[in-house]
Amino acid sequence: MQITQRGGVLQVNITDINVLQASYMPYVTGGGLFVPSAQLISLGEDVFVLATLPGQNQKIPLTGKVIWINHTATDTKPQGFGIQLAGEKGRFYQEEAEKLLGNRLYSSAPSYTV
């Protein structure tokens, strides 16, 4: 996964299905996405993220509220935050991510959040 920041806009390039599985939060209503970042952020804050899906170059503009923060990186979890996806683009990302993950959606594989 690559993360870049341009003028306050975070860009997340999810390169493969394993990273998507670790980053996507299916248990969040409307879907959620973990964003690796050292940016100072607060719970409930609205954020804007440009994200890709594995095998796609299209950057999807996502908005959402911060619902999870990992302030310090560990061996298995990077520093960053999770957002609850919102709006039409959020629904699109949720549907596409869940299609790609298929039967891996609720796998017990390690996650960047819980």
N, C-alpha and C positions, 0 to 999 in steps of 0.2 A: 504494500500500500504506500502510495506517495501522498504526502500532504504538503501543500504550498499555501502561502498567504499572499494575497495581492490587495493592498489597500483596504484591509478589513474584511475581505471576502476569503473564506477558507475554501480551498479546493482539495477534494479527496478523490484520488484515483484508486479504485478498488480493482486490483489486477487479476485476482483469481478467486475461485469459489471458496477456498478455505478462509481467505481474508473476509469475504462477504459473510460467511457463516459466523466468524468471530465478531464481526462488526454489526450485523443486523440484529435487531431486538424484536422478535416476533410476538413476544408477550406484552408489548406496549400497544394500547389501542391505537389503530391507525399506522402502526409500525414505528420503529425507532432505529436510529443509526448512531453508532459510536464514531466520534471524530477525534483522532489522536491530535493533541494540541497542548502546548504549554501556555496558551492564552489564558489570562485570568478571566474567569467567567463565574456567574452566579446562578444558582438554581432559579428557574422561572424566567431567565433571560431569553429574549427572542434572538435567534441567530439566523444567518443566511449562509448556506453552504452550496457549492457546486460539486456534485458527486457523479462519478461514473459507476457503471456496473461491469463485471468481468466480460471481456470480449467486445466491449462497446467503447467508442470514442466520444459519444455524445455526452456533454456535461449537462446534468439535470439540475436546475436551480431548485433548491429545497429550503423551505423555511420551517422553523419549529422552535419549541421551547426546550430549554435545558432541563433534563429530568434526572441526570446522573452525572456525577463528577468523580473522576479518579485523579486526585491532586498529585500523587506521586507514582511513578512507574515502578512495577515489580518485575520479577522474572517472566511472568506470564501475562501481565496486563500493562499496556502502555498508559502514559499520562494522557488525559483527555476528558471528553465529556460526551454524554449521550443526549440526543434530542428526540422528542416525539414529533414525528413528521406531521405536517399540516398541509391543507389545501389540495388542489387538483394534482400538482406535481408530486406531492407527498404520496397520494393514493397511487399514482402511476409507479413511483419508485417501489412502494410496498408490493404491488402486484407483480412487477418484474422481478424483484428480489425473491419473492416467494415462489415464483415459477422456476427460477434458476436453482433455488435450493431444494425444491421438491421434497423428497422424503428425509432430507437432512435438516429440514426446518426446525424441528424440535429435538435435534440430536444432543447427546450429552458431551459433545466435543467442547473443548475449552472456548470460552467467550471472553471478550475484552471487558465485559461488565459483570454480570452475576454468574 
